[in-house]
C-alpha cells in the first residue's frame, strides 16, 4: 500500500511545532508527514537574518518534489506564512489538496500586535492565564526579529498572493476569528481568489492565530482530517 504524503509548512519565526498536534493526528491516521524547517528558523537571530523569501520557497519545493517522488498523492498543509508558501506551491505542482491555516495574506500592523500584548498582560493576572514568562517570550520573539527578515516575509507574501488564482486543487481554509497576527479577511480573500472547484472555509469564533493550540484545536484536527479523508485514494 502506498502512503499518502503530507507536506506541512510552519509560519514565520516559528517551527514545525506550530503544527505538531495536527501532525501527530495525521501520522496516527496513516499519513506520511514531512515538516521541513524553513531556512533561518530554529537557529539564531543571525541565521534568520540571512534567510530570504526565495530560499523559503525553494525549501517548500524540495519537500514537495521529494514527496512526489516517493509516490502516492501529496497533500499540502501550511500555517500562516507557510500557508502562503503552500499556495504558491499548489499553483505549480500536481498536489491532491491544499489546506491553508490562518493564511498570512494581510499581516499584522503594529496596532493588533500591541493589542495582543495588552491582552496577554491582562490575562497574566487572571487565574489560569498566561504567565509573565509567556509575555516575555512573546515580546522577545517580536522584538528580536531582524528587519531584513520582516522585509523578506512581506516579499514572500507579495510573491505568493498573485499565484493563488492559479490554484485548482481542492482547498480547505481554516481561520481563527480572533487572530491577533493576520487579518481574518485574508482567509476570505483566499477562498474567493483560488480557482478550485472544490473549496471550503471554516471560521473559528474563539480562536486566535495559533489555531492548532487554541480552544478549538480539536476542531481544527477534525476539519483537516475530514477534508483529507474525502480526497484520500484507495489502492
C-alpha positions as a Markdown table, in Angstrom:
| # | Residue | x | y | z |
|---|---|---|---|---|
| 1 | Unk | 0.0 | 0.0 | 0.0 |
| 2 | Unk | 1.4 | 3.4 | -1.0 |
| 3 | Unk | 1.3 | 6.0 | 1.8 |
| 4 | Unk | -0.3 | 9.3 | 1.1 |
| 5 | Unk | 2.2 | 12.1 | 1.7 |
| 6 | Unk | 1.6 | 15.4 | 3.6 |
| 7 | Unk | 4.0 | 18.3 | 3.4 |
| 8 | Unk | 3.3 | 20.7 | 6.4 |
| 9 | Unk | 4.9 | 24.2 | 6.4 |
| 10 | Unk | 5.3 | 26.3 | 9.5 |
| 11 | Unk | 5.0 | 30.0 | 10.0 |
| 12 | Unk | 7.3 | 33.0 | 10.0 |
| 13 | Unk | 9.7 | 32.9 | 13.1 |
| 14 | Unk | 8.0 | 29.6 | 14.0 |
| 15 | Unk | 9.0 | 25.9 | 13.7 |
| 16 | Unk | 7.4 | 22.6 | 12.9 |
| 17 | Unk | 6.0 | 22.7 | 16.5 |
| 18 | Unk | 3.4 | 25.2 | 15.1 |
| 19 | Unk | 1.6 | 22.2 | 13.6 |
| 20 | Unk | 2.6 | 19.4 | 16.0 |
| 21 | Unk | -0.8 | 18.5 | 17.3 |
| 22 | Unk | -2.2 | 18.2 | 13.8 |
| 23 | Unk | 0.9 | 16.3 | 12.5 |
| 24 | Unk | 0.5 | 13.7 | 15.3 |
| 25 | Unk | -3.1 | 13.1 | 14.3 |
| 26 | Unk | -2.2 | 12.8 | 10.6 |
| 27 | Unk | 0.5 | 10.3 | 11.3 |
| 28 | Unk | -1.8 | 8.3 | 13.6 |
| 29 | Unk | -4.3 | 8.2 | 10.7 |
| 30 | Unk | -1.6 | 6.7 | 8.4 |
| 31 | Unk | -0.3 | 9.7 | 6.5 |
| 32 | Unk | 3.4 | 10.2 | 6.0 |
| 33 | Unk | 4.2 | 13.8 | 7.0 |
| 34 | Unk | 7.2 | 15.9 | 6.2 |
| 35 | Unk | 7.7 | 19.1 | 8.2 |
| 36 | Unk | 10.8 | 20.9 | 6.9 |
| 37 | Unk | 12.4 | 23.6 | 8.9 |
| 38 | Unk | 12.4 | 26.8 | 6.8 |
| 39 | Unk | 15.8 | 28.3 | 6.2 |
| 40 | Unk | 16.9 | 30.6 | 9.1 |
| 41 | Unk | 14.4 | 29.2 | 11.6 |
| 42 | Unk | 15.1 | 27.1 | 14.7 |
| 43 | Unk | 18.5 | 28.7 | 15.0 |
| 44 | Unk | 20.0 | 32.1 | 15.9 |
| 45 | Unk | 18.9 | 35.6 | 15.1 |
| 46 | Unk | 21.8 | 35.7 | 12.6 |
| 47 | Unk | 20.5 | 32.6 | 10.9 |
| 48 | Unk | 17.2 | 34.2 | 10.3 |
| 49 | Unk | 18.8 | 37.4 | 9.1 |
| 50 | Unk | 20.4 | 35.6 | 6.2 |
| 51 | Unk | 17.3 | 33.8 | 5.0 |
| 52 | Unk | 15.4 | 35.0 | 2.0 |
| 53 | Unk | 11.9 | 34.6 | 0.6 |
| 54 | Unk | 13.2 | 32.6 | -2.5 |
| 55 | Unk | 15.1 | 30.3 | 0.0 |
| 56 | Unk | 11.8 | 29.6 | 1.8 |
| 57 | Unk | 10.0 | 28.8 | -1.4 |
| 58 | Unk | 12.9 | 26.6 | -2.5 |
| 59 | Unk | 12.7 | 24.7 | 0.8 |
| 60 | Unk | 9.0 | 24.0 | 0.1 |
| 61 | Unk | 9.7 | 23.0 | -3.5 |
| 62 | Unk | 12.3 | 20.5 | -2.3 |
| 63 | Unk | 9.9 | 19.0 | 0.2 |
| 64 | Unk | 7.1 | 18.7 | -2.4 |
| 65 | Unk | 9.3 | 17.2 | -5.1 |
| 66 | Unk | 10.7 | 14.6 | -2.6 |
| 67 | Unk | 7.1 | 13.7 | -1.6 |
| 68 | Unk | 6.0 | 13.3 | -5.2 |
| 69 | Unk | 9.0 | 11.1 | -6.0 |
| 70 | Unk | 8.1 | 8.9 | -3.0 |
| 71 | Unk | 4.8 | 8.0 | -4.8 |
| 72 | Unk | 1.2 | 8.5 | -3.8 |
| 73 | Unk | -0.8 | 11.7 | -3.6 |
| 74 | Unk | 0.7 | 14.7 | -1.9 |
| 75 | Unk | -1.4 | 17.0 | 0.4 |
| 76 | Unk | -0.1 | 20.4 | 1.1 |
| 77 | Unk | -0.7 | 22.0 | 4.6 |
| 78 | Unk | 0.5 | 25.4 | 5.5 |
| 79 | Unk | 0.2 | 27.6 | 8.6 |
| 80 | Unk | 0.4 | 31.5 | 8.4 |
| 81 | Unk | 3.4 | 32.3 | 6.1 |
| 82 | Unk | 3.6 | 28.5 | 5.5 |
| 83 | Unk | 0.1 | 28.7 | 4.1 |
| 84 | Unk | 1.3 | 31.3 | 1.6 |
| 85 | Unk | 4.2 | 29.1 | 0.6 |
| 86 | Unk | 1.8 | 26.2 | 0.2 |
| 87 | Unk | -0.5 | 28.3 | -2.0 |
| 88 | Unk | 2.5 | 29.2 | -4.2 |
| 89 | Unk | 3.5 | 25.5 | -4.5 |
| 90 | Unk | -0.1 | 24.4 | -5.2 |
| 91 | Unk | -0.1 | 26.7 | -8.3 |
| 92 | Unk | 3.0 | 24.8 | -9.6 |
| 93 | Unk | 2.7 | 21.1 | -8.6 |
| 94 | Unk | 0.0 | 18.4 | -9.1 |
| 95 | Unk | -0.9 | 18.2 | -5.4 |
| 96 | Unk | -4.0 | 16.3 | -4.2 |
| 97 | Unk | -5.2 | 19.0 | -1.8 |
| 98 | Unk | -4.3 | 22.3 | -0.3 |
| 99 | Unk | -5.0 | 23.2 | 3.4 |
| 100 | Unk | -4.3 | 26.8 | 4.5 |
| 101 | Unk | -4.4 | 27.6 | 8.2 |
| 102 | Unk | -4.5 | 31.3 | 9.1 |
| 103 | Unk | -3.0 | 32.4 | 5.8 |
| 104 | Unk | -0.9 | 35.5 | 6.1 |
| 105 | Unk | -2.4 | 37.4 | 3.2 |
| 106 | Unk | -2.9 | 40.6 | 5.3 |
| 107 | Unk | -0.3 | 40.5 | 8.1 |
| 108 | Unk | -0.4 | 42.4 | 11.3 |
| 109 | Unk | 0.2 | 46.1 | 11.7 |
| 110 | Unk | 1.7 | 47.4 | 15.0 |
| 111 | Unk | -1.8 | 48.0 | 16.4 |
| 112 | Unk | -3.0 | 44.4 | 16.5 |
| 113 | Unk | 0.4 | 43.3 | 17.9 |
| 114 | Unk | 0.1 | 45.9 | 20.7 |
| 115 | Unk | -3.5 | 44.9 | 21.3 |
| 116 | Unk | -2.4 | 41.3 | 21.6 |
| 117 | Unk | 0.4 | 42.2 | 24.0 |
| 118 | Unk | -2.1 | 44.1 | 26.2 |
| 119 | Unk | -4.4 | 41.2 | 26.2 |
| 120 | Unk | -1.6 | 38.9 | 27.4 |
| 121 | Unk | -0.8 | 41.3 | 30.2 |
| 122 | Unk | -4.4 | 41.3 | 31.4 |
| 123 | Unk | -4.6 | 37.5 | 31.2 |
| 124 | Unk | -1.3 | 37.1 | 33.0 |
| 125 | Unk | -3.0 | 38.2 | 36.2 |
| 126 | Unk | -6.1 | 36.0 | 35.7 |
| 127 | Unk | -6.2 | 32.6 | 37.2 |
| 128 | Unk | -5.0 | 30.0 | 34.8 |
| 129 | Unk | -3.9 | 32.6 | 32.3 |
| 130 | Unk | -0.5 | 33.0 | 30.6 |
| 131 | Unk | 2.4 | 33.9 | 32.9 |
| 132 | Unk | 4.8 | 36.8 | 32.7 |
| 133 | Unk | 7.3 | 34.3 | 31.2 |
| 134 | Unk | 4.8 | 33.8 | 28.3 |
| 135 | Unk | 4.6 | 37.5 | 27.9 |
| 136 | Unk | 8.4 | 37.9 | 27.9 |
| 137 | Unk | 8.8 | 35.2 | 25.4 |
| 138 | Unk | 6.2 | 36.8 | 23.0 |
| 139 | Unk | 7.9 | 40.2 | 23.3 |
| 140 | Unk | 11.3 | 38.7 | 22.7 |
| 141 | Unk | 10.1 | 36.9 | 19.6 |
| 142 | Unk | 8.7 | 40.1 | 18.1 |
| 143 | Unk | 11.5 | 42.5 | 19.2 |
| 144 | Unk | 14.4 | 40.2 | 18.1 |
| 145 | Unk | 13.1 | 39.6 | 14.5 |
| 146 | Unk | 15.6 | 41.3 | 12.1 |
| 147 | Unk | 14.1 | 44.0 | 9.9 |
| 148 | Unk | 15.6 | 42.2 | 6.9 |
| 149 | Unk | 13.6 | 39.1 | 7.8 |
| 150 | Unk | 10.4 | 41.1 | 8.1 |
| 151 | Unk | 11.0 | 42.5 | 4.7 |
| 152 | Unk | 11.6 | 39.0 | 3.3 |
| 153 | Unk | 8.3 | 37.9 | 4.9 |
| 154 | Unk | 6.5 | 40.7 | 3.1 |
| 155 | Unk | 8.3 | 39.9 | -0.1 |
| 156 | Unk | 7.1 | 36.3 | 0.1 |
| 157 | Unk | 3.5 | 37.4 | 0.6 |
| 158 | Unk | 3.8 | 39.7 | -2.4 |
| 159 | Unk | 5.2 | 36.8 | -4.5 |
| 160 | Unk | 2.6 | 34.2 | -3.4 |
| 161 | Unk | -0.5 | 36.3 | -3.4 |
| 162 | Unk | -0.9 | 36.6 | -7.3 |
| 163 | Unk | -0.3 | 32.9 | -7.7 |
| 164 | Unk | -3.4 | 31.9 | -5.7 |
| 165 | Unk | -5.6 | 32.5 | -8.7 |
| 166 | Unk | -3.8 | 29.6 | -10.4 |
| 167 | Unk | -4.7 | 27.0 | -7.7 |
| 168 | Unk | -7.1 | 24.3 | -8.8 |
| 169 | Unk | -6.6 | 21.7 | -6.1 |
| 170 | Unk | -9.3 | 21.1 | -3.6 |
| 171 | Unk | -8.9 | 23.7 | -0.9 |
| 172 | Unk | -9.7 | 23.9 | 2.8 |
| 173 | Unk | -9.2 | 27.2 | 4.6 |
| 174 | Unk | -9.3 | 27.5 | 8.4 |
| 175 | Unk | -9.2 | 30.9 | 10.2 |
| 176 | Unk | -9.5 | 32.0 | 13.8 |
| 177 | Unk | -11.8 | 35.0 | 14.0 |
| 178 | Unk | -9.8 | 36.4 | 17.0 |
| 179 | Unk | -6.5 | 36.2 | 15.1 |
| 180 | Unk | -4.1 | 38.8 | 16.5 |
| 181 | Unk | -1.4 | 38.5 | 13.9 |
| 182 | Unk | -3.1 | 38.2 | 10.5 |
| 183 | Unk | -6.3 | 39.7 | 9.4 |
| 184 | Unk | -9.2 | 37.1 | 9.2 |
| 185 | Unk | -10.2 | 38.8 | 5.9 |
| 186 | Unk | -7.2 | 37.1 | 4.3 |
| 187 | Unk | -8.9 | 33.8 | 4.6 |
| 188 | Unk | -11.9 | 35.2 | 2.7 |
| 189 | Unk | -9.6 | 36.6 | 0.1 |
| 190 | Unk | -8.0 | 33.2 | -0.5 |
| 191 | Unk | -11.4 | 31.5 | -0.7 |
| 192 | Unk | -12.7 | 33.9 | -3.3 |
| 193 | Unk | -9.5 | 34.0 | -5.3 |
| 194 | Unk | -8.5 | 30.4 | -5.9 |
| 195 | Unk | -9.8 | 28.7 | -9.0 |
| 196 | Unk | -10.5 | 25.4 | -7.2 |
| 197 | Unk | -13.9 | 23.9 | -8.0 |
| 198 | Unk | -14.0 | 22.2 | -4.6 |
| 199 | Unk | -13.3 | 24.6 | -1.7 |
| 200 | Unk | -14.4 | 25.1 | 1.9 |
| 201 | Unk | -13.8 | 27.7 | 4.6 |
| 202 | Unk | -14.1 | 27.2 | 8.3 |
| 203 | Unk | -14.2 | 30.2 | 10.7 |
| 204 | Unk | -13.3 | 29.5 | 14.3 |
| 205 | Unk | -15.1 | 32.1 | 16.5 |
| 206 | Unk | -13.0 | 31.6 | 19.6 |
| 207 | Unk | -9.5 | 31.0 | 18.1 |
| 208 | Unk | -6.5 | 33.3 | 17.7 |
| 209 | Unk | -3.6 | 32.8 | 15.4 |
| 210 | Unk | -2.2 | 29.6 | 16.8 |
| 211 | Unk | -5.2 | 27.5 | 15.7 |
| 212 | Unk | -3.5 | 24.2 | 16.4 |
| 213 | Unk | -3.2 | 25.1 | 20.1 |
| 214 | Unk | -6.2 | 27.3 | 20.7 |
| 215 | Unk | -9.6 | 26.5 | 22.3 |
| 216 | Unk | -10.8 | 24.9 | 19.0 |
| 217 | Unk | -7.6 | 22.9 | 18.3 |
| 218 | Unk | -9.6 | 19.6 | 18.3 |
| 219 | Unk | -12.0 | 21.1 | 15.7 |
| 220 | Unk | -9.0 | 22.0 | 13.5 |
| 221 | Unk | -7.7 | 18.5 | 13.5 |
| 222 | Unk | -11.2 | 17.1 | 12.8 |
| 223 | Unk | -11.8 | 19.6 | 10.0 |
| 224 | Unk | -8.5 | 18.8 | 8.3 |
| 225 | Unk | -8.7 | 15.1 | 8.7 |
| 226 | Unk | -12.3 | 15.0 | 7.3 |
| 227 | Unk | -11.2 | 17.1 | 4.4 |
| 228 | Unk | -8.2 | 14.9 | 3.6 |
| 229 | Unk | -10.2 | 11.7 | 4.0 |
| 230 | Unk | -12.7 | 12.9 | 1.5 |
| 231 | Unk | -9.9 | 13.1 | -1.1 |
| 232 | Unk | -7.9 | 10.0 | 0.0 |
| 233 | Unk | -7.4 | 7.4 | -2.7 |
| 234 | Unk | -7.9 | 3.7 | -2.4 |
| 235 | Unk | -5.1 | 1.4 | -3.5 |
